[in-house]
Amino acid sequence: MFGTPHQAALFLDQRGEARSHLETFVLLPRHSPTQALADLVHPQLIAIATCEVSALTASPHQQTGSGAVYATQCGPLRQYLNLVPLHPTGTLVVLWRKEP
């Protein structure tokens, strides 16, 4: 699924299981990271009452796995959203409990 072995190591431990601070992830095979953010992620956050429209900053917080990381704030819950581009197309959307 990952574009490079380096990407996989950021999300999986030595046994091939998801790292402990990884909350969840979803594969979007036909969306670029930009499309995923604009068409799916941002509208979903707006639909949730505890999330403000400004939950995602205009620019990424940092980079992990060659993808932008955005800090999100939904009520008291702070999480990190990682949009990882996949090769040849698609995006892996990863939600972290802690800053990756």
N, C-alpha and C positions, 0 to 999 in steps of 0.2 A: 504494500500500500504506500509506503513512504518513497520519496524520490531518491533518497540516499540512505545508506546504513547509518550515517551520522544522525539523521533525523530520528530514526527509530530509537536510538540509544537515549535520546532526550525524553522520550515518553514511556519507554519500557525498561524494566529492571533486567538483571542478568538472567532471570528465569523466563523472560518474555511476557511478564505480567505488567499491568499498568502501574506506574509509580504511585505511591501512597497519597500524594497530595493532588493527584489528578481526580477531579470530580466526575466528569463524564466527557464523552466526545461523540461526534457524529460526522459521517462522511457525506460530503456534497459533491458527487462526481461531475456535475455539469456546471458548477458555479466557481468563478474565480473568487479570491478573497474579497475583492472590492464588491462584487455582486452579492456575495454571501452577507457581507456587512450591511449593505444598503437595502437589499430585498428581503432578507430573512431575519437577521439578528436584531438590527435596530428596531424594526416594527414590532418584534416580539417583546422587546424590553419596554417599549412604549405601552403595549397592551397590558402589561402587568402593573397594577395600581401602585405598588411600592417602588417602582423604578421611575426615575425622572427621565425626561428626554435627553438631558445632559449626562446620562449614565456613561456614555462612551465619549471620550474626549475626541477632538478633531484629529489628533495625531496619535500614533501608537505610543505606548508607555516604554516599550523596548522590543527586542526581537528574540524569539526562541524558535528553533527548528526552521529557520529561514522565514518565519512568519511573524507578523505584527502581534504584539500583546497589548491588550487594552485593559485598564483597570475599570471595573464596574462597581457601582454602589447601588444596591437595591434595599432601601431601608437600612437596617443595621448590618446587612450582609455585604461584605466586600469580597469579590472574586476577580479572577483574571481570565480574560477571554483571549485565546490564541488562535489566529487564523493562519494555518499552515498551507502554503501552496503545494500541490502534488503534481507529479510528472506523469503523463503529459498534460492532463487537465484535472481540475477538481480542487477542493479545499477540505482539509481536515479542521473542524471546529472543535477546539479543546477548551474545557472549562477547568481551571485550577482553583483549589482551595487556598493555596499560598502562592506567592509570587514565584514564578518558575525561574 
